[in-house]
Amino acid sequence: MEKVAIDEVDNQVNPLGVHSVRKPVSGALGTEHFAMNYFELDAGESFSGGLHAHGDQEEVFYVESGTATFEVGLDREAVTVEAGELIRFPPGQFQKGYNDGDERVVGWALGAPGATHDWDELQSRVYCPDCEAERTHDVDLVEGTFELTCTECGAVQG
């Protein structure tokens, strides 16, 4: 059995700097098959950055307070998630969650299986300068920064 208070969990923000509060609770609890992250998002901040998909992980977001907006799928359908509501994404579904309001969002990201991502199973949807269009990119974490490889032309950004 492990027990932890949110105030005791170290703040570890995304290398992209897209949020100011992210606490990896699963690390503090020592989980192996379940990921759990606590977030506080100020206006304009996001859970993870850009539109992305985890091929190896199902994700559920719970909004504890405030209102979060999620862009879902390649068509970026906007879905509003209010305090007390949850949203689920199956493995492989593109999504991006963020705070587009003025009120702080407090929320949780829950994922399974696994407490960490398999970087070979993560893709992001970003603009490729070589293709001159938004394309799917494979994602790799290299020395603390993200490296993106376009799946269409092979161009590397990072």
Backbone as a chain_set.jsonl record, in Angstrom:
{"seq": "MEKVAIDEVDNQVNPLGVHSVRKPVSGALGTEHFAMNYFELDAGESFSGGLHAHGDQEEVFYVESGTATFEVGLDREAVTVEAGELIRFPPGQFQKGYNDGDERVVGWALGAPGATHDWDELQSRVYCPDCEAERTHDVDLVEGTFELTCTECGAVQG", "coords": {"N": [[0.835, -1.168, 0.0], [0.494, 2.213, -0.794], [0.52, 5.688, -0.046], [-0.175, 9.094, -0.699], [-0.1, 12.658, -0.577], [-1.313, 15.258, -2.666], [0.059, 17.708, -2.412], [2.536, 16.817, -1.651], [3.684, 15.695, -3.873], [6.128, 16.064, -6.351], [6.391, 18.79, -8.673], [6.421, 18.388, -12.102], [6.887, 19.588, -15.068], [5.85, 19.477, -18.531], [8.25, 19.132, -21.198], [7.704, 20.955, -23.235], [6.695, 23.172, -22.02], [3.955, 23.775, -21.65], [2.214, 23.882, -19.574], [1.946, 24.881, -16.126], [1.645, 23.45, -13.79], [2.023, 20.146, -13.136], [1.709, 17.088, -11.763], [3.091, 14.039, -11.373], [1.444, 11.62, -10.163], [1.331, 8.849, -10.286], [4.017, 8.107, -10.344], [4.84, 8.877, -7.776], [3.312, 7.135, -6.281], [4.274, 4.763, -7.153], [3.162, 3.143, -9.17], [2.8, 0.574, -11.651], [1.226, -0.252, -13.766], [-0.568, 1.671, -14.397], [-1.217, 4.998, -15.165], [-1.203, 8.231, -13.711], [-1.818, 11.569, -13.53], [-1.805, 14.779, -12.078], [-3.159, 17.968, -12.737], [-3.007, 21.538, -12.924], [-4.337, 24.01, -14.742], [-3.768, 27.124, -16.035], [-5.284, 29.914, -17.784], [-5.081, 29.368, -21.244], [-3.245, 27.289, -21.031], [-2.285, 23.798, -21.519], [-2.965, 20.236, -21.242], [-1.051, 18.6, -22.462], [0.134, 19.726, -24.719], [0.293, 19.711, -28.155], [-2.047, 18.301, -30.597], [-2.352, 14.884, -30.281], [-1.716, 11.287, -30.193], [-1.863, 8.273, -28.366], [-0.705, 5.225, -29.042], [-0.447, 3.066, -27.441], [-1.911, 3.361, -25.146], [-4.878, 3.805, -23.271], [-6.717, 6.669, -22.433], [-8.141, 8.636, -19.836], [-9.682, 11.592, -18.839], [-10.39, 13.553, -16.054], [-12.2, 16.291, -15.02], [-11.86, 18.245, -12.369], [-12.324, 20.839, -11.408], [-13.409, 23.898, -12.975], [-13.47, 24.383, -16.586], [-12.635, 22.398, -19.27], [-11.481, 22.196, -22.655], [-11.505, 19.937, -25.312], [-9.878, 18.97, -28.25], [-10.761, 16.707, -30.656], [-9.862, 13.939, -32.618], [-8.749, 13.989, -36.111], [-10.186, 15.946, -37.356], [-10.521, 17.735, -35.383], [-12.738, 18.075, -33.598], [-14.446, 20.028, -31.273], [-14.876, 19.473, -27.87], [-16.469, 20.122, -24.895], [-15.639, 19.827, -21.496], [-16.939, 19.792, -18.405], [-16.628, 20.716, -14.865], [-16.595, 17.891, -12.769], [-17.084, 16.099, -14.785], [-16.044, 13.498, -17.112], [-13.85, 12.36, -19.747], [-13.095, 10.003, -22.265], [-10.479, 8.489, -24.16], [-9.745, 6.183, -26.629], [-6.925, 3.965, -27.333], [-4.824, 5.32, -29.848], [-6.501, 7.388, -30.726], [-6.572, 10.706, -31.761], [-6.095, 13.602, -29.767], [-6.384, 16.635, -27.842], [-6.221, 18.472, -24.901], [-7.198, 21.419, -23.186], [-7.184, 24.658, -21.499], [-9.304, 27.048, -22.354], [-10.558, 29.133, -21.197], [-11.048, 31.662, -18.612], [-11.012, 30.867, -15.987], [-9.195, 28.856, -13.692], [-8.328, 25.487, -14.449], [-8.597, 22.444, -12.834], [-7.496, 19.227, -13.044], [-7.321, 15.693, -13.863], [-5.304, 13.27, -15.457], [-5.604, 10.04, -16.555], [-4.281, 6.887, -17.282], [-3.939, 3.707, -18.964], [-2.749, 0.59, -20.307], [0.141, 0.683, -18.192], [2.483, 2.836, -16.57], [4.088, 4.649, -17.754], [4.826, 6.101, -20.992], [5.243, 4.36, -24.086], [7.466, 5.502, -26.21], [7.657, 4.875, -28.886], [5.086, 4.485, -29.604], [3.763, 6.885, -29.652], [2.275, 9.6, -31.294], [2.174, 12.773, -32.941], [0.332, 15.544, -34.185], [1.345, 17.9, -36.289], [2.546, 20.865, -38.002], [4.41, 20.325, -40.922], [7.275, 21.596, -42.256], [8.564, 20.765, -44.62], [6.625, 19.302, -46.056], [4.784, 21.265, -46.166], [2.336, 21.328, -44.826], [-0.071, 20.273, -42.321], [0.83, 17.346, -40.666], [1.01, 13.89, -39.579], [3.289, 12.988, -37.066], [5.932, 10.962, -35.831], [6.987, 10.66, -32.445], [9.746, 11.346, -30.363], [11.653, 11.383, -27.383], [14.439, 13.146, -26.833], [17.236, 13.745, -25.064], [15.778, 15.352, -23.216], [14.201, 16.965, -24.851], [11.622, 17.16, -27.364], [11.659, 15.263, -30.331], [10.509, 15.277, -33.559], [9.338, 13.295, -36.218], [8.309, 13.38, -39.465], [5.75, 11.37, -40.761], [5.104, 11.225, -43.38], [7.127, 12.379, -45.098], [9.531, 12.019, -43.789], [11.049, 14.043, -42.691], [12.839, 15.602, -40.024], [12.154, 17.269, -37.032], [13.145, 19.272, -34.295]], "CA": [[0.0, 0.0, 0.0], [1.185, 3.505, -0.833], [-0.374, 6.827, 0.159], [0.517, 10.349, -0.941], [-0.918, 13.871, -0.709], [-0.933, 16.014, -3.866], [1.057, 18.718, -2.04], [3.83, 16.15, -1.472], [4.176, 15.22, -5.167], [6.926, 17.079, -7.047], [5.877, 19.344, -9.913], [7.277, 18.059, -13.239], [6.17, 20.086, -16.24], [6.156, 18.99, -19.868], [9.371, 19.863, -21.81], [7.217, 22.024, -24.111], [6.294, 24.321, -21.206], [2.559, 24.084, -21.966], [1.462, 24.024, -18.327], [2.836, 25.224, -15.011], [1.502, 22.474, -12.71], [1.772, 18.743, -13.491], [2.265, 16.25, -10.706], [2.951, 12.632, -11.735], [1.034, 10.891, -8.973], [1.674, 7.431, -10.443], [5.413, 7.958, -9.932], [4.903, 8.99, -6.313], [2.703, 5.932, -5.714], [4.994, 3.59, -7.63], [2.334, 2.261, -9.994], [3.464, -0.012, -12.809], [0.281, -0.546, -14.836], [-1.589, 2.714, -14.39], [-0.649, 6.35, -15.132], [-2.084, 9.204, -13.086], [-1.186, 12.881, -13.421], [-2.64, 15.877, -11.582], [-2.855, 19.207, -13.45], [-3.671, 22.825, -12.736], [-4.118, 24.738, -15.984], [-4.196, 28.508, -16.134], [-5.803, 30.258, -19.106], [-4.167, 29.136, -22.354], [-2.38, 26.13, -20.822], [-2.861, 22.524, -21.953], [-2.514, 19.038, -20.543], [0.122, 17.974, -23.068], [0.684, 20.417, -25.883], [-0.455, 19.599, -29.388], [-2.899, 17.166, -30.921], [-1.504, 13.692, -30.231], [-2.375, 10.002, -29.952], [-1.076, 7.22, -27.727], [-1.085, 3.939, -29.599], [-0.306, 2.023, -26.422], [-2.551, 3.707, -23.882], [-6.206, 4.385, -23.168], [-6.65, 7.801, -21.506], [-9.353, 9.235, -19.294], [-9.451, 12.858, -18.154], [-11.428, 13.982, -15.116], [-12.099, 17.711, -14.702], [-12.291, 18.446, -10.987], [-12.914, 22.186, -11.353], [-13.223, 24.658, -14.209], [-13.971, 23.803, -17.825], [-11.587, 22.108, -20.251], [-11.906, 21.931, -24.021], [-10.69, 18.921, -25.979], [-9.961, 18.783, -29.692], [-10.819, 15.257, -30.814], [-9.735, 13.445, -33.985], [-8.026, 14.836, -37.057], [-11.037, 17.09, -37.689], [-10.437, 18.601, -34.201], [-14.048, 18.358, -33.013], [-14.331, 20.62, -29.938], [-15.743, 18.887, -26.859], [-16.323, 20.798, -23.61], [-15.759, 18.947, -20.335], [-17.176, 20.629, -17.228], [-16.276, 20.16, -13.56], [-17.354, 16.7, -12.42], [-17.259, 15.247, -15.956], [-14.891, 12.76, -17.601], [-13.811, 12.053, -21.173], [-12.223, 8.856, -22.532], [-9.899, 8.344, -25.492], [-9.149, 4.859, -26.837], [-5.6, 4.029, -27.943], [-4.781, 5.723, -31.249], [-7.359, 8.525, -31.063], [-5.918, 11.996, -31.577], [-6.786, 14.51, -28.845], [-5.643, 17.704, -27.156], [-7.062, 19.111, -23.89], [-6.628, 22.704, -22.775], [-8.036, 25.641, -20.831], [-9.49, 28.23, -23.197], [-11.324, 30.113, -20.427], [-10.312, 32.498, -17.664], [-10.974, 30.18, -14.698], [-8.227, 27.756, -13.613], [-8.826, 24.12, -14.563], [-7.913, 21.4, -12.078], [-7.907, 17.978, -13.655], [-6.524, 14.481, -13.745], [-5.149, 12.413, -16.627], [-5.459, 8.659, -16.116], [-3.995, 6.054, -18.439], [-3.582, 2.298, -18.745], [-1.864, 0.02, -19.295], [1.47, 1.264, -18.058], [2.629, 4.11, -15.872], [4.839, 5.536, -18.649], [4.531, 5.901, -22.411], [6.19, 3.79, -25.027], [7.633, 6.614, -27.148], [7.434, 4.378, -30.238], [3.64, 4.433, -29.815], [3.22, 8.238, -29.528], [2.301, 10.419, -32.5], [1.67, 14.129, -32.792], [-0.13, 16.147, -35.439], [1.923, 19.249, -36.358], [2.91, 21.371, -39.323], [5.696, 19.885, -41.465], [7.737, 22.603, -43.224], [8.916, 20.15, -45.902], [5.365, 18.975, -46.735], [4.0, 22.509, -46.162], [0.986, 20.992, -44.379], [-0.119, 19.544, -41.06], [1.025, 15.922, -40.888], [1.281, 13.06, -38.408], [4.716, 12.828, -36.785], [6.354, 10.104, -34.731], [7.571, 11.481, -31.381], [10.794, 10.736, -29.551], [12.203, 12.292, -26.377], [15.887, 13.088, -26.965], [17.925, 14.661, -24.152], [14.841, 16.265, -22.584], [13.398, 17.718, -25.815], [10.91, 16.308, -28.292], [12.083, 15.196, -31.727], [9.358, 14.859, -34.348], [9.675, 12.803, -37.543], [7.12, 13.339, -40.312], [5.497, 10.029, -41.272], [4.924, 11.333, -44.841], [8.358, 12.668, -45.844], [10.703, 11.66, -43.016], [11.757, 15.22, -42.16], [12.963, 15.595, -38.562], [12.116, 18.562, -36.357], [13.432, 19.067, -32.868]], "C": [[0.887, 1.24, 0.0], [0.14, 4.6, -0.68], [0.44, 8.097, -0.054], [-0.503, 11.487, -1.003], [-0.408, 14.644, -1.928], [0.155, 17.043, -3.544], [2.456, 18.131, -1.864], [4.453, 15.69, -2.789], [4.915, 16.364, -5.868], [6.258, 17.511, -8.346], [6.874, 19.045, -11.026], [6.542, 18.442, -14.515], [6.695, 19.45, -17.519], [7.326, 19.779, -20.453], [8.941, 20.99, -22.748], [6.787, 23.265, -23.335], [4.853, 24.739, -21.416], [1.657, 24.166, -20.748], [2.459, 24.319, -17.207], [2.729, 24.238, -13.851], [1.122, 21.119, -13.296], [2.474, 17.89, -12.45], [2.018, 14.781, -11.058], [2.696, 11.759, -10.514], [1.416, 9.414, -9.082], [3.129, 7.177, -10.058], [5.561, 7.981, -8.426], [4.319, 7.749, -5.632], [3.424, 4.653, -6.138], [4.164, 2.638, -8.464], [3.128, 1.765, -11.198], [2.532, -0.146, -14.011], [-0.778, 0.529, -15.018], [-0.889, 4.066, -14.278], [-1.673, 7.321, -14.558], [-1.311, 10.505, -12.901], [-2.213, 13.921, -12.998], [-2.195, 17.149, -12.294], [-3.621, 20.384, -12.872], [-3.317, 23.644, -13.962], [-4.65, 26.153, -15.877], [-4.701, 28.765, -17.55], [-4.722, 30.063, -20.166], [-3.265, 27.923, -22.197], [-3.083, 24.847, -21.256], [-2.277, 21.366, -21.156], [-1.195, 18.529, -21.128], [0.757, 18.741, -24.211], [-0.233, 20.239, -27.066], [-1.334, 18.369, -29.494], [-2.006, 15.93, -31.024], [-2.343, 12.446, -29.971], [-1.383, 9.043, -29.315], [-1.548, 5.881, -28.282], [-1.102, 2.832, -28.573], [-1.116, 2.282, -25.168], [-3.952, 4.284, -24.079], [-6.099, 5.521, -22.149], [-8.035, 8.272, -21.099], [-8.943, 10.514, -18.586], [-10.662, 13.163, -17.281], [-11.185, 15.449, -14.809], [-12.712, 17.913, -13.324], [-12.932, 19.815, -10.795], [-12.552, 22.942, -12.616], [-13.841, 23.936, -15.389], [-12.812, 23.617, -18.784], [-12.229, 21.888, -21.613], [-10.958, 20.902, -24.609], [-10.945, 18.987, -27.473], [-9.818, 17.291, -29.915], [-10.757, 14.885, -32.292], [-9.009, 14.422, -34.886], [-8.861, 16.03, -37.512], [-11.144, 18.079, -36.529], [-11.809, 19.03, -33.669], [-13.858, 18.885, -31.595], [-15.359, 20.007, -28.999], [-15.437, 19.57, -25.53], [-16.549, 19.803, -22.483], [-15.808, 19.834, -19.093], [-16.688, 19.944, -15.949], [-17.197, 18.989, -13.23], [-17.577, 15.753, -13.585], [-15.931, 14.597, -16.343], [-15.008, 12.577, -19.108], [-12.774, 10.96, -21.388], [-11.762, 8.865, -23.98], [-9.298, 6.95, -25.624], [-7.741, 5.008, -27.411], [-5.705, 4.422, -29.417], [-5.65, 6.902, -31.627], [-6.626, 9.824, -30.765], [-6.765, 12.89, -30.683], [-5.816, 15.547, -28.287], [-6.606, 18.356, -26.179], [-6.396, 20.369, -23.381], [-7.671, 23.572, -22.079], [-8.148, 26.859, -21.737], [-10.356, 29.291, -22.514], [-10.426, 30.924, -19.517], [-10.134, 31.82, -16.308], [-9.976, 29.023, -14.746], [-8.951, 26.412, -13.724], [-7.957, 23.224, -13.689], [-8.42, 20.08, -12.631], [-6.9, 16.87, -13.486], [-6.478, 13.779, -15.091], [-4.822, 11.015, -16.126], [-5.231, 7.786, -17.349], [-3.634, 4.633, -18.055], [-3.484, 1.628, -20.117], [-0.546, 0.779, -19.262], [1.467, 2.619, -17.4], [3.423, 5.113, -16.7], [4.499, 5.194, -20.087], [5.645, 5.126, -23.103], [6.316, 4.838, -26.127], [7.443, 6.167, -28.589], [5.951, 4.339, -30.591], [2.972, 5.805, -29.728], [3.363, 8.979, -30.852], [1.679, 11.768, -32.214], [1.291, 14.655, -34.164], [0.342, 17.593, -35.454], [2.236, 19.613, -37.806], [4.295, 20.861, -39.715], [6.143, 20.926, -42.497], [8.081, 22.006, -44.59], [7.667, 19.812, -46.716], [4.489, 20.216, -46.929], [2.537, 22.247, -45.807], [1.078, 20.326, -43.013], [-0.065, 18.055, -41.368], [1.192, 15.195, -39.554], [2.787, 12.867, -38.293], [4.912, 11.806, -35.681], [7.101, 10.977, -33.735], [8.634, 10.675, -30.649], [11.29, 11.798, -28.578], [13.715, 12.103, -26.386], [16.503, 14.171, -26.083], [16.992, 15.751, -23.621], [14.032, 17.132, -23.532], [12.745, 16.744, -26.793], [11.506, 16.411, -29.686], [10.924, 14.607, -32.505], [9.814, 14.446, -35.746], [8.394, 12.647, -38.355], [6.958, 11.94, -40.897], [5.282, 10.04, -42.793], [6.261, 11.443, -45.556], [9.637, 12.322, -45.098], [11.496, 12.82, -42.455], [11.726, 15.2, -40.637], [12.973, 17.031, -38.058], [12.451, 18.323, -34.892], [14.335, 20.058, -32.275]], "O": [[1.896, 1.303, 0.703], [-0.995, 4.451, -1.133], [1.598, 8.177, 0.356], [-1.638, 11.288, -1.435], [0.795, 14.675, -2.187], [1.079, 17.224, -4.336], [3.447, 18.857, -1.92], [5.63, 15.332, -2.818], [4.405, 17.479, -5.97], [5.637, 16.702, -9.034], [8.046, 19.404, -10.917], [5.675, 17.705, -14.986], [7.821, 18.957, -17.58], [7.404, 20.988, -20.233], [9.733, 21.89, -23.029], [6.539, 24.309, -23.938], [4.544, 25.93, -21.368], [0.473, 24.481, -20.867], [3.652, 24.043, -17.327], [3.625, 24.187, -13.008], [0.047, 20.958, -13.874], [3.691, 17.969, -12.282], [0.876, 14.323, -11.047], [3.628, 11.228, -9.91], [1.784, 8.794, -8.084], [3.438, 6.125, -9.497], [6.321, 7.195, -7.86], [4.764, 7.354, -4.554], [3.211, 3.59, -5.555], [4.431, 1.436, -8.47], [4.017, 2.455, -11.697], [2.994, -0.153, -15.153], [-1.771, 0.318, -15.714], [-0.058, 4.26, -13.392], [-2.86, 7.246, -14.875], [-0.291, 10.547, -12.213], [-3.339, 13.941, -13.494], [-0.997, 17.39, -12.444], [-4.744, 20.236, -12.391], [-2.147, 23.941, -14.202], [-5.843, 26.36, -15.654], [-4.553, 27.909, -18.422], [-3.593, 30.529, -20.011], [-2.575, 27.556, -23.149], [-4.31, 24.802, -21.353], [-1.248, 21.493, -20.493], [-0.321, 18.077, -20.388], [1.863, 18.394, -24.624], [-1.414, 20.578, -26.995], [-1.361, 17.517, -28.606], [-1.021, 15.929, -31.763], [-3.509, 12.528, -29.587], [-0.208, 9.008, -29.684], [-2.672, 5.457, -28.014], [-1.698, 1.779, -28.796], [-1.03, 1.51, -24.213], [-4.175, 5.136, -24.939], [-5.46, 5.357, -21.11], [-8.967, 8.302, -21.902], [-7.976, 10.528, -17.824], [-11.807, 13.044, -17.717], [-10.091, 15.821, -14.384], [-13.92, 17.771, -13.137], [-13.948, 19.946, -10.113], [-11.531, 22.673, -13.249], [-14.629, 23.004, -15.227], [-12.086, 24.566, -19.079], [-13.375, 21.449, -21.71], [-9.744, 20.99, -24.422], [-12.093, 19.052, -27.912], [-8.871, 16.673, -29.428], [-11.493, 15.431, -33.115], [-8.691, 15.541, -34.483], [-8.313, 17.019, -38.0], [-11.772, 19.13, -36.66], [-12.017, 20.196, -33.333], [-13.174, 18.249, -30.793], [-16.557, 20.014, -29.283], [-14.287, 19.597, -25.09], [-17.512, 19.036, -22.497], [-14.847, 20.533, -18.773], [-16.376, 18.753, -15.949], [-18.414, 19.076, -13.389], [-18.196, 14.703, -13.408], [-14.855, 15.061, -15.966], [-16.099, 12.629, -19.676], [-11.706, 10.978, -20.776], [-12.516, 9.193, -24.896], [-8.439, 6.568, -24.829], [-7.397, 6.074, -27.923], [-6.565, 3.922, -30.142], [-5.554, 7.385, -32.755], [-6.12, 10.024, -29.661], [-7.989, 12.937, -30.811], [-4.601, 15.35, -28.269], [-7.702, 18.756, -26.573], [-5.184, 20.398, -23.167], [-8.863, 23.266, -22.071], [-7.19, 27.62, -21.873], [-10.829, 30.227, -23.159], [-9.201, 30.882, -19.632], [-9.214, 32.155, -15.561], [-9.921, 28.292, -15.736], [-10.034, 26.224, -13.17], [-6.73, 23.244, -13.792], [-9.627, 19.84, -12.682], [-5.777, 17.083, -13.027], [-7.489, 13.699, -15.789], [-3.874, 10.828, -15.364], [-5.926, 7.941, -18.353], [-3.098, 4.378, -16.976], [-4.133, 2.113, -21.044], [-0.183, 1.445, -20.232], [0.582, 3.444, -17.628], [3.433, 6.303, -16.383], [3.95, 4.129, -20.369], [6.819, 5.229, -22.749], [5.376, 5.044, -26.895], [7.102, 6.987, -29.442], [5.6, 4.175, -31.76], [1.743, 5.889, -29.73], [4.435, 8.986, -31.457], [0.79, 11.902, -31.374], [1.864, 14.255, -35.177], [-0.19, 18.427, -34.721], [2.192, 18.771, -38.703], [5.241, 20.953, -38.932], [5.466, 21.12, -43.506], [7.909, 22.67, -45.612], [7.647, 20.012, -47.93], [3.571, 20.218, -47.75], [1.623, 22.838, -46.384], [2.145, 19.875, -42.594], [-0.808, 17.555, -42.213], [1.48, 15.814, -38.53], [3.473, 12.616, -39.284], [4.155, 11.778, -34.71], [7.775, 11.929, -34.128], [8.454, 9.494, -30.355], [11.339, 12.98, -28.917], [14.221, 11.048, -26.002], [16.314, 15.364, -26.324], [17.361, 16.924, -23.578], [13.246, 17.961, -23.075], [13.249, 15.644, -27.021], [11.817, 17.502, -30.163], [10.41, 13.548, -32.147], [10.586, 15.16, -36.386], [7.504, 11.881, -37.985], [7.901, 11.384, -41.459], [5.28, 8.983, -43.424], [6.521, 10.705, -46.505], [10.716, 12.325, -45.69], [12.519, 12.607, -41.805], [10.719, 14.831, -40.031], [13.69, 17.888, -38.574], [12.085, 17.297, -34.321], [14.641, 19.979, -31.085]]}, "num_chains": 1, "name": "protein.A"}
